[in-house]
Amino acid sequence: MERMEALTNYYTTHNEDARLTSKRGMVEFLTTIHYVEKYLKPGMRLLEIGAGTGRYSHYFAQKGYHVDAVELMERNIEVFRTNTKDGEHITVQQGDAVNLQNIASDQYDITLLLGPMYHLYTDEDKFAAMSEAIRVTRKGGIVFAAYCNNDITVYHFGFQRGGFQSGKHNDLVDFETFKLSSTPKEVFALYRQEDVNELMSHFSTERLHYIGTDMLTRFIGSAVDEMDEKTFEMYMKYHLCICERKDMAGATAHMLDVFRKE
């Protein structure tokens, strides 16, 4: 199964627009927003690569920032445009993260790469997507790159859901290291921090933060969804206290690497 076929199948059967709207989904969303806003200044231009239906792009456009977005899937672009409100300084075009040929170099103060690394399966494509994100960012600009965590999938899929017992995916598992591989059929590419470090060793950047954006929220998602607003506020306060701790950041479903272009 090729990448485009797999992504088309996935994004036409899953409600991507609703993914970050439940309380459990808001943990990832609010954490990412928290870190982006550390670096935002009036007048900055933002680019979101792989913008999905535009949850982040629209959030920042509604705050008064000029946002350009690139998205691969036509269905997501349709929803993105439907979600656009009057007064937003926002554009969206179809494009692939591995080749942003329509975007000039050194254009953006903030670049968000919050989805594409989830769906790239070769070292060449991963390198190309990161190269493009850095290329279009101004010197001194900040890039936010998100990844799916290998080890939460070991726990969740391998043990909690019995994936290892079924044997259907054993050819994708190194049972000595429990490093998981993916193909387009599995949709999501998985990473450990050492994989991210290896990728980033090829670029001239300065890491600012390495964050677990949802930590163990996946395992207590129902409890998070049922929290009243006061308890959820406390949960987010605790989450933001621990999400960069090196002894805990590996216990997350999604990771966010934040770095400056040198």
Protein Blocks (a to p, Z undefined) as FASTA:
>chain_A
ZZklmmmmmmmmbcfklmmmmmklmmmmmmmmmmmmmmgcghiacddehklnolmmmmmm
mnopacddddfblklmmmmmmmpcghiacddddddfklcfkbcehkbfbdcdfklmmmcc
bfklmmmmmmmmmmmpcehiacddddddfklmmmmmmmmnommmnommmmmpcfklopac
ddfklopacddfklmmmmmmmpccddfbdcdfklmmlmmmmmmmmpcfklmmmmmmmmmm
mmmgmklmmmcfbdcdddddZZ
